[in-house]
C-alpha cells in the first residue's frame, strides 16, 4: 500500500467567496443551478450614494434648464398663507422694546389666540410682549421665542407664517411633545431653514432666525 497521496487531496483550498447584496443573491440563485459543484457570485456596488444621485440627476442644473424650457419644471415656490387679521393701530416702541397697548377708543377684536403680556410690574404697569431672541452655538444659531401663546395654536401659526412669509417645512410644524422614531422629539436639534417653526411645551413657539422685532410689531398692531 502506497503512503504517497496526491497533493490535491492533502491540501484542499477553498474557493474565495464574495458577499453580495440581497437582490444580487436572489438573481444568482435563479440563474445558477443549486447542483452546480462550484459557483462564484460577483457583487457590484453603486458608484454614487443616494445624496450624490439626487444632486447629479434630480437637481442637475442642465436637467433643470431643460425642464424649465419645456415648461415641466416643478413649482418650488413655498406656499405662504394669507393674513387674516389686519393691524388695528400703529404702535410705538421704546428703546427697551416696550410698546404701549392701544388706546381705549380703539376696539380690539376677538382673536382665536391670546398672547398676554408679562406681569408682576410695579404699580400695575403694563408689561412687555413675551417675544425674545435666543442665541446659541457660539453666536451662530439665532431663534425667536414667543411665550404665553394660548387658544388656537394652529391659527396663530398660520398668521405667523403669513407675517414672516415662512414655508410649512419638510416635516410640517415640529413638536417637542411628539416622539420621533429615534426616541426623542421629532424636532431633533431644533428649528432650521427646512423646518422653521417648532411648538414647544407650555405655549412656547420657536421660530428659526431673528424675527423678534417683526413679531413684536405684528402683535402690538393686533392690540396685544
Buried (B, 14 or more C-beta within 10 A) or exposed (E): EEEEEEEEEEEEEEEEEEEBEEEBEEEBEEEEEEEEEEEEBEEEEEEEEEEEEEEEEEEEEEEBEEEEEEEEEEEEEEEBBEEEBEBBBEBEBEEEBBBEBBEEEEEEEEBEBBBBBEEEEEEEEEEBBBBBEBEEEEEEBBBBBBBBBEEBBEBBBBBBBBBBEBBBBEBEBBBBEEEEEEEEBBBBEBBBEEBBBBBBEEBBBBBBBEBBEBBBBBBBBBBB
